[in-house]
């Protein structure tokens, strides 16, 4: 028996990523948690909605703010399967998210460590904690599988 504890919130984000993949969306899922309870969740809908801002993180932030009746998501942690891009990291700053937990890094677009780091940008009025590599291999594999399948269907 393994002594590794699986992260239930990231596992839920992975389920959402699978839902995105089933729709032909890049498989990214996001879950927003406060006080150990899920407030909001989403997956990418950029292709479905033909909306360049319909990233999982942005949709989840909107849903959490609506639920709370407030734009400040203080005390909230966002779990996302892929390192957030600059837009999503910026939305986390603006929403006053407390923490971001991501699965796998995004060397081509990630902006909480890979290409830059908006979570700790000195000129911004809010900073948030970041933890990466949670359920990393599972998060990476869902993306690999999706893009392999996409390439195979185009050949």
Buried (B, 14 or more C-beta within 10 A) or exposed (E): EEEEEEBEBBBBBBBBBBBBBEEBBBBBBBBBBBEEEBBBBBBBBBEEEEEEEBBBBBBBBBBBBEEBEEEEBEEBBBBBBBBBBBBBBBBBBBBBBBBBBBBBBBEEBBBBBBBEBBBBBEEEEBBBEBEBEBBBEBBBBBBEEBEEEEEEEEE
